[in-house]
Structure formats: structure tokens, C-alpha cells
Amino acid sequence: MSSRSYRSGSSGTAVGPGLLLILLLASAFAVLAPWRSLGSESQRSWGYAGPGGPEQWADLDPKFAACRSGKRQSPVDLRWTAPASGKGPVFRYKPSRFRVIDTGHAVQVNFDAGNTFLLDEKIYRLEQLHFHTASEHALSGARLPLEVHLVHRSEIDGIAVVAVLFREGSAMGPLNRVLSGIPEEKGEEADWGAILDPSVFLPEKRTYYRYEGSLTTPPCTEGVAWSVFNTPLELSAEQLARLRRAYAGNARPLQALHGRRPANY
Ligand SMILES: [Zn+2]
């Protein structure tokens, strides 16, 4: 919006409506622009260390209050107990087109629609998966080098996240398809029409912990149904190094259970 527009607009009556439009646009920009920059500023300002680190998330935005005051927060330390009985989750995943995005907080893989997850007779659809280095959850006090979150949503029942932890070992072949597509810049998306079956990220042994928690990033929203597999998968040192080159340390500290008892299935 240049001052030249105003001058040319004010030079004749014929451009009256044009001037009006320009003035309207100018006021819209004046009103909207500060909000937009504030909005993206607060999105950008949280991180995992220093100012804006996990201890300060709640101070950055009133919408992030649950990050401090919440009593059902994630991640948590998960310890083995006698297995509970119950029907396990059902994964209906299939080879799907995907895109790799660097969100500014994690490397994320967005899938085309069509993958669903059935938990307690509720149907959730898979939206995306993303990587945390190191793991956010701990298994009997131990954090591993990597955790993958498969994020599912249901319009009625909210969010259900499936977590899979990884230790260093053999290379995981299908992961290379994602790694080779990590964008160079934050906020960029890479889409080259590639196909991946999200079930390659699920361990064969389907034993897992379940508990009710939260998003592990601001706004730390609660009411998230967590299923955390207790059998880690493996990735190679090179694969881990590639993920760490994008993000090293994007893991929230462990949160108190506040009386919750994660069940073992
Ligand atoms: Zn996550």
C-alpha cells in the first residue's frame, strides 16, 4: 500500500470508488497486520530451550495456560504393570500419498485421507505423523533417541495419538523415503507424489500403554487418548543423524502423572 495510490486516487472524482476501496483495504491492513504478526510471533516464540522453553510456554500466550496448570499432561514415564484385558486398537492403514513438511518445530509427514484407527469402537482418521528427537515418553525411566507420533482425529471424539519409540540399531528402510524429502527451509513442504504405508511405523508386537494426556506442544490441550507401544523399533545412526540435523532436542520434559495410572495392554 503505497502513498502514490492515495495521491492518484485523490486527483479526480472518477476514481472515487477506487479510493474508497484503497482506504478500506488500508484500514483492513492496519487492523489485521499487527494481529497477524502477533499471531505468528507467538507461534514462533515457543521452543525447547532458553527463553520460550517448556518452563515458559504458559507465559507466552493465555491460550497456553494448560501447559502449566494442566493435571493431565504429556509426556509421562510409563512403567510396566500387570496387563489389563481389553480389545486392542485396530489400524486400517494403507499405502498413501504423503508430503514432508518442516513445521518449524518438527519434521512432519502429512498423509492423504483414507487411513483410520479404531480405539474403543471410536473411529479416528490419521492426519499426520511427526518426529521427536529424543523420545518424549520414557519406558521405565529411560528415554530413547526417537519417538514418532501418529496423530489421529475424530470430529466427535477428539484426538488420539499413537506413539512409537525407536532405539539405534538396524536401518529402517521405508524411513529413507521420508528423510530424503526433508525440506531445506522451515515452513516448506515437499510433495513429489511418493507413497508410503503408515503401518511401517508400527511394531509387530502390539503391546502398548494407554492413558489420557495432552498435546506435548503448546497449547498443551488435554483430552488426548494416548497409545504408546512398549516395543521400540530401530533406526540406524545415519538415519538418526539426519533427523537430528533438522531437530535435536524437540522433546518436552516428563510431566507428573497426578494420580493417573497408565494401563498396560
Ligand atoms: Zn508429537
Residues whose N, C-alpha, C, O or C-beta is under 5 A from the ligand:
A	BS01	ZN	H149
